[in-house]
């Protein structure tokens, strides 16, 4: 899922090469492509989640060097966010 700014044939081909379906809408001057509207319209939910997770300084600055410890901090931040709501 990406913005219209990433609307290019090569970008969509790269997404397909990793066995995923691109959800990138076409620009206004391009031929319309099949892009599920509900996926694109709900992408702001993901963006707001990342904004809330980055309120914790450890997530925003990524103090942890290994992927497993950073995933632990992300899970902790998501749990805290879930408890707040």
PDB file with SEQRES, HELIX, SHEET and CRYST1 records, atoms N, CA, C and O in Angstrom:
SEQRES   1 A   85  UNK UNK UNK UNK UNK UNK UNK UNK UNK UNK UNK UNK UNK          
SEQRES   2 A   85  UNK UNK UNK UNK UNK UNK UNK UNK UNK UNK UNK UNK UNK          
SEQRES   3 A   85  UNK UNK UNK UNK UNK UNK UNK UNK UNK UNK UNK UNK UNK          
SEQRES   4 A   85  UNK UNK UNK UNK UNK UNK UNK UNK UNK UNK UNK UNK UNK          
SEQRES   5 A   85  UNK UNK UNK UNK UNK UNK UNK UNK UNK UNK UNK UNK UNK          
SEQRES   6 A   85  UNK UNK UNK UNK UNK UNK UNK UNK UNK UNK UNK UNK UNK          
SEQRES   7 A   85  UNK UNK UNK UNK UNK UNK UNK                                  
HELIX    1 AA1 UNK A    4  UNK A    6  5                                   3    
HELIX    2 AA2 UNK A    9  UNK A   17  1                                   9    
HELIX    3 AA3 UNK A   37  UNK A   41  1                                   5    
HELIX    4 AA4 UNK A   43  UNK A   53  1                                  11    
HELIX    5 AA5 UNK A   57  UNK A   61  1                                   5    
HELIX    6 AA6 UNK A   67  UNK A   84  1                                  18    
CRYST1    1.000    1.000    1.000  90.00  90.00  90.00 P 1           1          
ATOM      1  N   UNK A   1       0.847  -1.145   0.000  1.00  0.00           N  
ATOM      2  CA  UNK A   1       0.000   0.000   0.000  1.00  0.00           C  
ATOM      3  C   UNK A   1       0.905   1.224   0.000  1.00  0.00           C  
ATOM      4  O   UNK A   1       1.831   1.323   0.805  1.00  0.00           O  
ATOM      5  N   UNK A   2       0.636   2.133  -0.889  1.00  0.00           N  
ATOM      6  CA  UNK A   2       1.469   3.327  -0.987  1.00  0.00           C  
ATOM      7  C   UNK A   2       0.652   4.485  -1.533  1.00  0.00           C  
ATOM      8  O   UNK A   2      -0.477   4.314  -1.995  1.00  0.00           O  
ATOM      9  N   UNK A   3       1.241   5.649  -1.469  1.00  0.00           N  
ATOM     10  CA  UNK A   3       0.619   6.865  -1.975  1.00  0.00           C  
ATOM     11  C   UNK A   3       0.693   6.926  -3.493  1.00  0.00           C  
ATOM     12  O   UNK A   3       1.380   6.126  -4.129  1.00  0.00           O  
ATOM     13  N   UNK A   4      -0.021   7.882  -4.060  1.00  0.00           N  
ATOM     14  CA  UNK A   4       0.023   8.082  -5.508  1.00  0.00           C  
ATOM     15  C   UNK A   4       1.418   8.496  -5.979  1.00  0.00           C  
ATOM     16  O   UNK A   4       1.758   8.314  -7.148  1.00  0.00           O  
ATOM     17  N   UNK A   5       2.212   9.046  -5.086  1.00  0.00           N  
ATOM     18  CA  UNK A   5       3.570   9.449  -5.450  1.00  0.00           C  
ATOM     19  C   UNK A   5       4.453   8.281  -5.872  1.00  0.00           C  
ATOM     20  O   UNK A   5       5.429   8.466  -6.598  1.00  0.00           O  
ATOM     21  N   UNK A   6       4.108   7.076  -5.415  1.00  0.00           N  
ATOM     22  CA  UNK A   6       4.871   5.879  -5.776  1.00  0.00           C  
ATOM     23  C   UNK A   6       4.243   5.137  -6.939  1.00  0.00           C  
ATOM     24  O   UNK A   6       4.554   3.968  -7.170  1.00  0.00           O  
ATOM     25  N   UNK A   7       3.383   5.787  -7.657  1.00  0.00           N  
ATOM     26  CA  UNK A   7       2.674   5.168  -8.760  1.00  0.00           C  
ATOM     27  C   UNK A   7       3.583   5.074  -9.984  1.00  0.00           C  
ATOM     28  O   UNK A   7       3.668   6.011 -10.778  1.00  0.00           O  
ATOM     29  N   UNK A   8       4.250   3.952 -10.125  1.00  0.00           N  
ATOM     30  CA  UNK A   8       5.069   3.709 -11.316  1.00  0.00           C  
ATOM     31  C   UNK A   8       5.020   2.219 -11.638  1.00  0.00           C  
ATOM     32  O   UNK A   8       4.793   1.384 -10.763  1.00  0.00           O  
ATOM     33  N   UNK A   9       5.232   1.914 -12.880  1.00  0.00           N  
ATOM     34  CA  UNK A   9       5.181   0.522 -13.321  1.00  0.00           C  
ATOM     35  C   UNK A   9       6.286  -0.297 -12.647  1.00  0.00           C  
ATOM     36  O   UNK A   9       6.051  -1.432 -12.233  1.00  0.00           O  
ATOM     37  N   UNK A  10       7.476   0.268 -12.538  1.00  0.00           N  
ATOM     38  CA  UNK A  10       8.589  -0.488 -11.943  1.00  0.00           C  
ATOM     39  C   UNK A  10       8.339  -0.763 -10.465  1.00  0.00           C  
ATOM     40  O   UNK A  10       8.693  -1.834  -9.971  1.00  0.00           O  
ATOM     41  N   UNK A  11       7.737   0.184  -9.754  1.00  0.00           N  
ATOM     42  CA  UNK A  11       7.447  -0.027  -8.337  1.00  0.00           C  
ATOM     43  C   UNK A  11       6.407  -1.132  -8.160  1.00  0.00           C  
ATOM     44  O   UNK A  11       6.538  -1.984  -7.281  1.00  0.00           O  
ATOM     45  N   UNK A  12       5.376  -1.109  -9.001  1.00  0.00           N  
ATOM     46  CA  UNK A  12       4.368  -2.163  -8.919  1.00  0.00           C  
ATOM     47  C   UNK A  12       4.947  -3.533  -9.275  1.00  0.00           C  
ATOM     48  O   UNK A  12       4.584  -4.538  -8.664  1.00  0.00           O  
ATOM     49  N   UNK A  13       5.837  -3.576 -10.249  1.00  0.00           N  
ATOM     50  CA  UNK A  13       6.481  -4.844 -10.617  1.00  0.00           C  
ATOM     51  C   UNK A  13       7.348  -5.371  -9.491  1.00  0.00           C  
ATOM     52  O   UNK A  13       7.400  -6.579  -9.259  1.00  0.00           O  
ATOM     53  N   UNK A  14       8.026  -4.482  -8.791  1.00  0.00           N  
ATOM     54  CA  UNK A  14       8.844  -4.904  -7.656  1.00  0.00           C  
ATOM     55  C   UNK A  14       7.964  -5.517  -6.563  1.00  0.00           C  
ATOM     56  O   UNK A  14       8.336  -6.523  -5.960  1.00  0.00           O  
ATOM     57  N   UNK A  15       6.812  -4.919  -6.310  1.00  0.00           N  
ATOM     58  CA  UNK A  15       5.893  -5.458  -5.303  1.00  0.00           C  
ATOM     59  C   UNK A  15       5.399  -6.834  -5.734  1.00  0.00           C  
ATOM     60  O   UNK A  15       5.312  -7.753  -4.919  1.00  0.00           O  
ATOM     61  N   UNK A  16       5.076  -6.973  -7.014  1.00  0.00           N  
ATOM     62  CA  UNK A  16       4.629  -8.289  -7.511  1.00  0.00           C  
ATOM     63  C   UNK A  16       5.750  -9.323  -7.450  1.00  0.00           C  
ATOM     64  O   UNK A  16       5.480 -10.509  -7.263  1.00  0.00           O  
ATOM     65  N   UNK A  17       6.996  -8.895  -7.603  1.00  0.00           N  
ATOM     66  CA  UNK A  17       8.118  -9.842  -7.582  1.00  0.00           C  
ATOM     67  C   UNK A  17       8.322 -10.458  -6.200  1.00  0.00           C  
ATOM     68  O   UNK A  17       8.926 -11.525  -6.088  1.00  0.00           O  
ATOM     69  N   UNK A  18       7.837  -9.814  -5.160  1.00  0.00           N  
ATOM     70  CA  UNK A  18       7.943 -10.388  -3.818  1.00  0.00           C  
ATOM     71  C   UNK A  18       6.627 -11.048  -3.406  1.00  0.00           C  
ATOM     72  O   UNK A  18       6.360 -11.229  -2.218  1.00  0.00           O  
ATOM     73  N   UNK A  19       5.816 -11.403  -4.392  1.00  0.00           N  
ATOM     74  CA  UNK A  19       4.554 -12.132  -4.214  1.00  0.00           C  
ATOM     75  C   UNK A  19       3.542 -11.366  -3.371  1.00  0.00           C  
ATOM     76  O   UNK A  19       2.908 -11.931  -2.480  1.00  0.00           O  
ATOM     77  N   UNK A  20       3.399 -10.080  -3.658  1.00  0.00           N  
ATOM     78  CA  UNK A  20       2.398  -9.254  -2.975  1.00  0.00           C  
ATOM     79  C   UNK A  20       1.555  -8.541  -4.016  1.00  0.00           C  
ATOM     80  O   UNK A  20       1.963  -8.401  -5.169  1.00  0.00           O  
ATOM     81  N   UNK A  21       0.393  -8.097  -3.610  1.00  0.00           N  
ATOM     82  CA  UNK A  21      -0.490  -7.353  -4.505  1.00  0.00           C  
ATOM     83  C   UNK A  21      -0.322  -5.866  -4.230  1.00  0.00           C  
ATOM     84  O   UNK A  21      -0.501  -5.430  -3.093  1.00  0.00           O  
ATOM     85  N   UNK A  22       0.014  -5.084  -5.238  1.00  0.00           N  
ATOM     86  CA  UNK A  22       0.165  -3.646  -5.001  1.00  0.00           C  
ATOM     87  C   UNK A  22      -1.194  -2.956  -4.838  1.00  0.00           C  
ATOM     88  O   UNK A  22      -2.145  -3.240  -5.566  1.00  0.00           O  
ATOM     89  N   UNK A  23      -1.256  -2.057  -3.877  1.00  0.00           N  
ATOM     90  CA  UNK A  23      -2.456  -1.241  -3.665  1.00  0.00           C  
ATOM     91  C   UNK A  23      -2.034   0.219  -3.790  1.00  0.00           C  
ATOM     92  O   UNK A  23      -2.117   0.988  -2.832  1.00  0.00           O  
ATOM     93  N   UNK A  24      -1.583   0.583  -4.977  1.00  0.00           N  
ATOM     94  CA  UNK A  24      -1.120   1.934  -5.260  1.00  0.00           C  
ATOM     95  C   UNK A  24      -2.041   2.519  -6.317  1.00  0.00           C  
ATOM     96  O   UNK A  24      -2.047   2.042  -7.452  1.00  0.00           O  
ATOM     97  N   UNK A  25      -2.819   3.539  -5.977  1.00  0.00           N  
ATOM     98  CA  UNK A  25      -3.728   4.105  -6.977  1.00  0.00           C  
ATOM     99  C   UNK A  25      -2.961   4.858  -8.065  1.00  0.00           C  
ATOM    100  O   UNK A  25      -1.844   5.328  -7.848  1.00  0.00           O  
ATOM    101  N   UNK A  26      -3.576   4.957  -9.214  1.00  0.00           N  
ATOM    102  CA  UNK A  26      -2.952   5.665 -10.332  1.00  0.00           C  
ATOM    103  C   UNK A  26      -3.064   7.172 -10.130  1.00  0.00           C  
ATOM    104  O   UNK A  26      -3.979   7.663  -9.469  1.00  0.00           O  
ATOM    105  N   UNK A  27      -2.117   7.886 -10.711  1.00  0.00           N  
ATOM    106  CA  UNK A  27      -2.178   9.345 -10.670  1.00  0.00           C  
ATOM    107  C   UNK A  27      -3.314   9.814 -11.572  1.00  0.00           C  
ATOM    108  O   UNK A  27      -3.854   9.038 -12.360  1.00  0.00           O  
ATOM    109  N   UNK A  28      -3.666  11.073 -11.451  1.00  0.00           N  
ATOM    110  CA  UNK A  28      -4.807  11.586 -12.208  1.00  0.00           C  
ATOM    111  C   UNK A  28      -4.548  11.600 -13.713  1.00  0.00           C  
ATOM    112  O   UNK A  28      -5.493  11.576 -14.501  1.00  0.00           O  
ATOM    113  N   UNK A  29      -3.270  11.637 -14.123  1.00  0.00           N  
ATOM    114  CA  UNK A  29      -2.955  11.665 -15.548  1.00  0.00           C  
ATOM    115  C   UNK A  29      -2.611  10.284 -16.099  1.00  0.00           C  
ATOM    116  O   UNK A  29      -2.145  10.181 -17.234  1.00  0.00           O  
ATOM    117  N   UNK A  30      -2.828   9.220 -15.323  1.00  0.00           N  
ATOM    118  CA  UNK A  30      -2.539   7.856 -15.762  1.00  0.00           C  
ATOM    119  C   UNK A  30      -3.836   7.083 -15.978  1.00  0.00           C  
ATOM    120  O   UNK A  30      -4.917   7.509 -15.572  1.00  0.00           O  
ATOM    121  N   UNK A  31      -3.692   5.952 -16.620  1.00  0.00           N  
ATOM    122  CA  UNK A  31      -4.831   5.060 -16.839  1.00  0.00           C  
ATOM    123  C   UNK A  31      -5.215   4.452 -15.487  1.00  0.00           C  
ATOM    124  O   UNK A  31      -4.343   3.962 -14.769  1.00  0.00           O  
ATOM    125  N   UNK A  32      -6.502   4.475 -15.129  1.00  0.00           N  
ATOM    126  CA  UNK A  32      -6.911   3.906 -13.837  1.00  0.00           C  
ATOM    127  C   UNK A  32      -6.587   2.419 -13.744  1.00  0.00           C  
ATOM    128  O   UNK A  32      -6.768   1.665 -14.699  1.00  0.00           O  
ATOM    129  N   UNK A  33      -6.102   2.016 -12.568  1.00  0.00           N  
ATOM    130  CA  UNK A  33      -5.755   0.626 -12.308  1.00  0.00           C  
ATOM    131  C   UNK A  33      -6.667   0.082 -11.218  1.00  0.00           C  
ATOM    132  O   UNK A  33      -7.309   0.837 -10.488  1.00  0.00           O  
ATOM    133  N   UNK A  34      -6.709  -1.226 -11.125  1.00  0.00           N  
ATOM    134  CA  UNK A  34      -7.511  -1.852 -10.079  1.00  0.00           C  
ATOM    135  C   UNK A  34      -6.793  -1.683  -8.741  1.00  0.00           C  
ATOM    136  O   UNK A  34      -5.755  -2.299  -8.497  1.00  0.00           O  
ATOM    137  N   UNK A  35      -7.348  -0.856  -7.897  1.00  0.00           N  
ATOM    138  CA  UNK A  35      -6.815  -0.628  -6.557  1.00  0.00           C  
ATOM    139  C   UNK A  35      -7.991  -0.655  -5.601  1.00  0.00           C  
ATOM    140  O   UNK A  35      -8.903   0.164  -5.721  1.00  0.00           O  
ATOM    141  N   UNK A  36      -7.987  -1.582  -4.655  1.00  0.00           N  
ATOM    142  CA  UNK A  36      -9.122  -1.645  -3.720  1.00  0.00           C  
ATOM    143  C   UNK A  36      -9.252  -0.341  -2.932  1.00  0.00           C  
ATOM    144  O   UNK A  36      -8.335   0.058  -2.214  1.00  0.00           O  
ATOM    145  N   UNK A  37     -10.394   0.309  -3.077  1.00  0.00           N  
ATOM    146  CA  UNK A  37     -10.603   1.592  -2.417  1.00  0.00           C  
ATOM    147  C   UNK A  37     -10.564   1.474  -0.905  1.00  0.00           C  
ATOM    148  O   UNK A  37     -10.029   2.358  -0.235  1.00  0.00           O  
ATOM    149  N   UNK A  38     -11.118   0.402  -0.351  1.00  0.00           N  
ATOM    150  CA  UNK A  38     -11.189   0.293   1.103  1.00  0.00           C  
ATOM    151  C   UNK A  38      -9.803   0.151   1.719  1.00  0.00           C  
ATOM    152  O   UNK A  38      -9.583   0.603   2.842  1.00  0.00           O  
ATOM    153  N   UNK A  39      -8.864  -0.470   1.005  1.00  0.00           N  
ATOM    154  CA  UNK A  39      -7.497  -0.589   1.527  1.00  0.00           C  
ATOM    155  C   UNK A  39      -6.819   0.770   1.512  1.00  0.00           C  
ATOM    156  O   UNK A  39      -6.215   1.179   2.503  1.00  0.00           O  
ATOM    157  N   UNK A  40      -6.916   1.458   0.403  1.00  0.00           N  
ATOM    158  CA  UNK A  40      -6.243   2.752   0.290  1.00  0.00           C  
ATOM    159  C   UNK A  40      -6.852   3.772   1.242  1.00  0.00           C  
ATOM    160  O   UNK A  40      -6.128   4.570   1.836  1.00  0.00           O  
ATOM    161  N   UNK A  41      -8.163   3.756   1.393  1.00  0.00           N  
ATOM    162  CA  UNK A  41      -8.817   4.731   2.258  1.00  0.00           C  
ATOM    163  C   UNK A  41      -8.534   4.485   3.729  1.00  0.00           C  
ATOM    164  O   UNK A  41      -8.604   5.421   4.526  1.00  0.00           O  
ATOM    165  N   UNK A  42      -8.221   3.274   4.110  1.00  0.00           N  
ATOM    166  CA  UNK A  42      -7.942   2.958   5.513  1.00  0.00           C  
ATOM    167  C   UNK A  42      -6.457   2.972   5.854  1.00  0.00           C  
ATOM    168  O   UNK A  42      -6.085   2.574   6.958  1.00  0.00           O  
ATOM    169  N   UNK A  43      -5.610   3.413   4.952  1.00  0.00           N  
ATOM    170  CA  UNK A  43      -4.177   3.422   5.242  1.00  0.00           C  
ATOM    171  C   UNK A  43      -3.829   4.423   6.330  1.00  0.00           C  
ATOM    172  O   UNK A  43      -2.795   4.296   6.985  1.00  0.00           O  
ATOM    173  N   UNK A  44      -4.693   5.428   6.527  1.00  0.00           N  
ATOM    174  CA  UNK A  44      -4.416   6.393   7.577  1.00  0.00           C  
ATOM    175  C   UNK A  44      -4.490   5.762   8.961  1.00  0.00           C  
ATOM    176  O   UNK A  44      -3.907   6.295   9.906  1.00  0.00           O  
ATOM    177  N   UNK A  45      -5.197   4.634   9.107  1.00  0.00           N  
ATOM    178  CA  UNK A  45      -5.239   3.924  10.382  1.00  0.00           C  
ATOM    179  C   UNK A  45      -3.839   3.438  10.749  1.00  0.00           C  
ATOM    180  O   UNK A  45      -3.413   3.548  11.898  1.00  0.00           O  
ATOM    181  N   UNK A  46      -3.139   2.905   9.768  1.00  0.00           N  
ATOM    182  CA  UNK A  46      -1.776   2.430   9.995  1.00  0.00           C  
ATOM    183  C   UNK A  46      -0.847   3.605  10.288  1.00  0.00           C  
ATOM    184  O   UNK A  46       0.008   3.511  11.168  1.00  0.00           O  
ATOM    185  N   UNK A  47      -1.006   4.695   9.570  1.00  0.00           N  
ATOM    186  CA  UNK A  47      -0.156   5.866   9.799  1.00  0.00           C  
ATOM    187  C   UNK A  47      -0.374   6.444  11.190  1.00  0.00           C  
ATOM    188  O   UNK A  47       0.583   6.860  11.843  1.00  0.00           O  
ATOM    189  N   UNK A  48      -1.618   6.473  11.650  1.00  0.00           N  
ATOM    190  CA  UNK A  48      -1.888   6.975  13.004  1.00  0.00           C  
ATOM    191  C   UNK A  48      -1.335   6.046  14.063  1.00  0.00           C  
ATOM    192  O   UNK A  48      -0.875   6.507  15.107  1.00  0.00           O  
ATOM    193  N   UNK A  49      -1.369   4.731  13.815  1.00  0.00           N  
ATOM    194  CA  UNK A  49      -0.794   3.777  14.758  1.00  0.00           C  
ATOM    195  C   UNK A  49       0.700   4.016  14.905  1.00  0.00           C  
ATOM    196  O   UNK A  49       1.207   4.067  16.026  1.00  0.00           O  
ATOM    197  N   UNK A  50       1.414   4.162  13.796  1.00  0.00           N  
ATOM    198  CA  UNK A  50       2.853   4.420  13.871  1.00  0.00           C  
ATOM    199  C   UNK A  50       3.144   5.726  14.590  1.00  0.00           C  
ATOM    200  O   UNK A  50       4.132   5.819  15.317  1.00  0.00           O  
ATOM    201  N   UNK A  51       2.308   6.731  14.403  1.00  0.00           N  
ATOM    202  CA  UNK A  51       2.504   8.000  15.101  1.00  0.00           C  
ATOM    203  C   UNK A  51       2.360   7.811  16.610  1.00  0.00           C  
ATOM    204  O   UNK A  51       3.131   8.379  17.384  1.00  0.00           O  
ATOM    205  N   UNK A  52       1.367   7.007  17.035  1.00  0.00           N  
ATOM    206  CA  UNK A  52       1.200   6.760  18.461  1.00  0.00           C  
ATOM    207  C   UNK A  52       2.346   5.926  19.013  1.00  0.00           C  
ATOM    208  O   UNK A  52       2.805   6.176  20.127  1.00  0.00           O  
ATOM    209  N   UNK A  53       2.820   4.936  18.252  1.00  0.00           N  
ATOM    210  CA  UNK A  53       3.923   4.108  18.725  1.00  0.00           C  
ATOM    211  C   UNK A  53       5.217   4.913  18.853  1.00  0.00           C  
ATOM    212  O   UNK A  53       6.029   4.657  19.742  1.00  0.00           O  
ATOM    213  N   UNK A  54       5.404   5.882  17.964  1.00  0.00           N  
ATOM    214  CA  UNK A  54       6.621   6.682  18.005  1.00  0.00           C  
ATOM    215  C   UNK A  54       6.621   7.713  19.128  1.00  0.00           C  
ATOM    216  O   UNK A  54       7.617   8.405  19.334  1.00  0.00           O  
ATOM    217  N   UNK A  55       5.495   7.822  19.865  1.00  0.00           N  
ATOM    218  CA  UNK A  55       5.491   8.687  21.034  1.00  0.00           C  
ATOM    219  C   UNK A  55       6.438   8.159  22.103  1.00  0.00           C  
ATOM    220  O   UNK A  55       6.973   8.929  22.900  1.00  0.00           O  
ATOM    221  N   UNK A  56       6.643   6.843  22.118  1.00  0.00           N  
ATOM    222  CA  UNK A  56       7.645   6.282  23.017  1.00  0.00           C  
ATOM    223  C   UNK A  56       9.026   6.520  22.414  1.00  0.00           C  
ATOM    224  O   UNK A  56       9.274   6.180  21.257  1.00  0.00           O  
ATOM    225  N   UNK A  57       9.899   7.091  23.185  1.00  0.00           N  
ATOM    226  CA  UNK A  57      11.201   7.497  22.670  1.00  0.00           C  
ATOM    227  C   UNK A  57      12.026   6.313  22.164  1.00  0.00           C  
ATOM    228  O   UNK A  57      12.771   6.440  21.192  1.00  0.00           O  
ATOM    229  N   UNK A  58      11.890   5.164  22.824  1.00  0.00           N  
ATOM    230  CA  UNK A  58      12.670   3.996  22.411  1.00  0.00           C  
ATOM    231  C   UNK A  58      12.275   3.512  21.024  1.00  0.00           C  
ATOM    232  O   UNK A  58      13.111   2.975  20.296  1.00  0.00           O  
ATOM    233  N   UNK A  59      11.014   3.694  20.649  1.00  0.00           N  
ATOM    234  CA  UNK A  59      10.572   3.286  19.314  1.00  0.00           C  
ATOM    235  C   UNK A  59      11.041   4.304  18.282  1.00  0.00           C  
ATOM    236  O   UNK A  59      11.494   3.933  17.199  1.00  0.00           O  
ATOM    237  N   UNK A  60      10.934   5.583  18.617  1.00  0.00           N  
ATOM    238  CA  UNK A  60      11.287   6.630  17.658  1.00  0.00           C  
ATOM    239  C   UNK A  60      12.781   6.666  17.366  1.00  0.00           C  
ATOM    240  O   UNK A  60      13.180   6.891  16.224  1.00  0.00           O  
ATOM    241  N   UNK A  61      13.614   6.446  18.382  1.00  0.00           N  
ATOM    242  CA  UNK A  61      15.062   6.551  18.178  1.00  0.00           C  
ATOM    243  C   UNK A  61      15.724   5.209  17.919  1.00  0.00           C  
ATOM    244  O   UNK A  61      16.877   5.157  17.491  1.00  0.00           O  
ATOM    245  N   UNK A  62      15.013   4.132  18.172  1.00  0.00           N  
ATOM    246  CA  UNK A  62      15.498   2.763  17.978  1.00  0.00           C  
ATOM    247  C   UNK A  62      16.848   2.540  18.657  1.00  0.00           C  
ATOM    248  O   UNK A  62      17.887   2.383  18.017  1.00  0.00           O  
ATOM    249  N   UNK A  63      16.775   2.535  19.978  1.00  0.00           N  
ATOM    250  CA  UNK A  63      17.976   2.257  20.770  1.00  0.00           C  
ATOM    251  C   UNK A  63      18.436   0.816  20.607  1.00  0.00           C  
ATOM    252  O   UNK A  63      19.635   0.540  20.650  1.00  0.00           O  
ATOM    253  N   UNK A  64      17.498  -0.101  20.421  1.00  0.00           N  
ATOM    254  CA  UNK A  64      17.846  -1.510  20.311  1.00  0.00           C  
ATOM    255  C   UNK A  64      18.526  -1.774  18.974  1.00  0.00           C  
ATOM    256  O   UNK A  64      18.082  -1.284  17.935  1.00  0.00           O  
ATOM    257  N   UNK A  65      19.580  -2.531  19.005  1.00  0.00           N  
ATOM    258  CA  UNK A  65      20.348  -2.778  17.779  1.00  0.00           C  
ATOM    259  C   UNK A  65      19.902  -4.044  17.055  1.00  0.00           C  
ATOM    260  O   UNK A  65      20.022  -4.131  15.833  1.00  0.00           O  
ATOM    261  N   UNK A  66      19.391  -5.020  17.791  1.00  0.00           N  
ATOM    262  CA  UNK A  66      18.983  -6.254  17.126  1.00  0.00           C  
ATOM    263  C   UNK A  66      17.489  -6.209  16.795  1.00  0.00           C  
ATOM    264  O   UNK A  66      16.711  -5.518  17.454  1.00  0.00           O  
ATOM    265  N   UNK A  67      17.118  -6.938  15.791  1.00  0.00           N  
ATOM    266  CA  UNK A  67      15.726  -6.950  15.351  1.00  0.00           C  
ATOM    267  C   UNK A  67      14.809  -7.546  16.409  1.00  0.00           C  
ATOM    268  O   UNK A  67      13.683  -7.082  16.585  1.00  0.00           O  
ATOM    269  N   UNK A  68      15.281  -8.573  17.115  1.00  0.00           N  
ATOM    270  CA  UNK A  68      14.419  -9.216  18.118  1.00  0.00           C  
ATOM    271  C   UNK A  68      14.155  -8.295  19.307  1.00  0.00           C  
ATOM    272  O   UNK A  68      13.040  -8.275  19.830  1.00  0.00           O  
ATOM    273  N   UNK A  69      15.146  -7.542  19.738  1.00  0.00           N  
ATOM    274  CA  UNK A  69      14.898  -6.635  20.865  1.00  0.00           C  
ATOM    275  C   UNK A  69      14.032  -5.450  20.434  1.00  0.00           C  
ATOM    276  O   UNK A  69      13.221  -4.963  21.221  1.00  0.00           O  
ATOM    277  N   UNK A  70      14.192  -4.987  19.205  1.00  0.00           N  
ATOM    278  CA  UNK A  70      13.335  -3.910  18.723  1.00  0.00           C  
ATOM    279  C   UNK A  70      11.898  -4.390  18.588  1.00  0.00           C  
ATOM    280  O   UNK A  70      10.968  -3.638  18.877  1.00  0.00           O  
ATOM    281  N   UNK A  71      11.701  -5.631  18.154  1.00  0.00           N  
ATOM    282  CA  UNK A  71      10.355  -6.191  18.074  1.00  0.00           C  
ATOM    283  C   UNK A  71       9.732  -6.275  19.459  1.00  0.00           C  
ATOM    284  O   UNK A  71       8.530  -6.057  19.609  1.00  0.00           O  
ATOM    285  N   UNK A  72      10.531  -6.587  20.470  1.00  0.00           N  
ATOM    286  CA  UNK A  72      10.025  -6.608  21.839  1.00  0.00           C  
ATOM    287  C   UNK A  72       9.542  -5.240  22.277  1.00  0.00           C  
ATOM    288  O   UNK A  72       8.498  -5.130  22.921  1.00  0.00           O  
ATOM    289  N   UNK A  73      10.287  -4.188  21.937  1.00  0.00           N  
ATOM    290  CA  UNK A  73       9.880  -2.827  22.287  1.00  0.00           C  
ATOM    291  C   UNK A  73       8.614  -2.443  21.521  1.00  0.00           C  
ATOM    292  O   UNK A  73       7.724  -1.797  22.076  1.00  0.00           O  
ATOM    293  N   UNK A  74       8.530  -2.838  20.247  1.00  0.00           N  
ATOM    294  CA  UNK A  74       7.311  -2.565  19.472  1.00  0.00           C  
ATOM    295  C   UNK A  74       6.098  -3.261  20.084  1.00  0.00           C  
ATOM    296  O   UNK A  74       5.023  -2.668  20.172  1.00  0.00           O  
ATOM    297  N   UNK A  75       6.260  -4.499  20.502  1.00  0.00           N  
ATOM    298  CA  UNK A  75       5.150  -5.230  21.119  1.00  0.00           C  
ATOM    299  C   UNK A  75       4.740  -4.579  22.440  1.00  0.00           C  
ATOM    300  O   UNK A  75       3.552  -4.482  22.745  1.00  0.00           O  
ATOM    301  N   UNK A  76       5.715  -4.138  23.212  1.00  0.00           N  
ATOM    302  CA  UNK A  76       5.414  -3.451  24.461  1.00  0.00           C  
ATOM    303  C   UNK A  76       4.676  -2.141  24.199  1.00  0.00           C  
ATOM    304  O   UNK A  76       3.707  -1.823  24.888  1.00  0.00           O  
ATOM    305  N   UNK A  77       5.132  -1.388  23.210  1.00  0.00           N  
ATOM    306  CA  UNK A  77       4.483  -0.123  22.860  1.00  0.00           C  
ATOM    307  C   UNK A  77       3.062  -0.366  22.342  1.00  0.00           C  
ATOM    308  O   UNK A  77       2.152   0.402  22.655  1.00  0.00           O  
ATOM    309  N   UNK A  78       2.867  -1.427  21.553  1.00  0.00           N  
ATOM    310  CA  UNK A  78       1.531  -1.742  21.057  1.00  0.00           C  
ATOM    311  C   UNK A  78       0.614  -2.159  22.188  1.00  0.00           C  
ATOM    312  O   UNK A  78      -0.568  -1.814  22.182  1.00  0.00           O  
ATOM    313  N   UNK A  79       1.136  -2.897  23.161  1.00  0.00           N  
ATOM    314  CA  UNK A  79       0.326  -3.300  24.309  1.00  0.00           C  
ATOM    315  C   UNK A  79      -0.076  -2.083  25.140  1.00  0.00           C  
ATOM    316  O   UNK A  79      -1.221  -1.983  25.582  1.00  0.00           O  
ATOM    317  N   UNK A  80       0.846  -1.176  25.348  1.00  0.00           N  
ATOM    318  CA  UNK A  80       0.540   0.053  26.087  1.00  0.00           C  
ATOM    319  C   UNK A  80      -0.506   0.862  25.343  1.00  0.00           C  
ATOM    320  O   UNK A  80      -1.437   1.382  25.958  1.00  0.00           O  
ATOM    321  N   UNK A  81      -0.368   0.977  24.028  1.00  0.00           N  
ATOM    322  CA  UNK A  81      -1.349   1.701  23.219  1.00  0.00           C  
ATOM    323  C   UNK A  81      -2.718   1.038  23.293  1.00  0.00           C  
ATOM    324  O   UNK A  81      -3.739   1.721  23.368  1.00  0.00           O  
ATOM    325  N   UNK A  82      -2.741  -0.286  23.271  1.00  0.00           N  
ATOM    326  CA  UNK A  82      -3.993  -1.022  23.354  1.00  0.00           C  
ATOM    327  C   UNK A  82      -4.671  -0.809  24.701  1.00  0.00           C  
ATOM    328  O   UNK A  82      -5.893  -0.677  24.771  1.00  0.00           O  
ATOM    329  N   UNK A  83      -3.871  -0.775  25.783  1.00  0.00           N  
ATOM    330  CA  UNK A  83      -4.431  -0.556  27.108  1.00  0.00           C  
ATOM    331  C   UNK A  83      -4.979   0.862  27.275  1.00  0.00           C  
ATOM    332  O   UNK A  83      -5.932   1.075  28.025  1.00  0.00           O  
ATOM    333  N   UNK A  84      -4.387   1.817  26.587  1.00  0.00           N  
ATOM    334  CA  UNK A  84      -4.856   3.203  26.674  1.00  0.00           C  
ATOM    335  C   UNK A  84      -6.213   3.393  26.010  1.00  0.00           C  
ATOM    336  O   UNK A  84      -6.995   4.248  26.425  1.00  0.00           O  
ATOM    337  N   UNK A  85      -6.496   2.594  24.975  1.00  0.00           N  
ATOM    338  CA  UNK A  85      -7.754   2.785  24.244  1.00  0.00           C  
ATOM    339  C   UNK A  85      -8.876   1.951  24.782  1.00  0.00           C  
ATOM    340  O   UNK A  85      -9.992   2.010  24.265  1.00  0.00           O  
TER     341      UNK A  85                                                      
END                                                                             
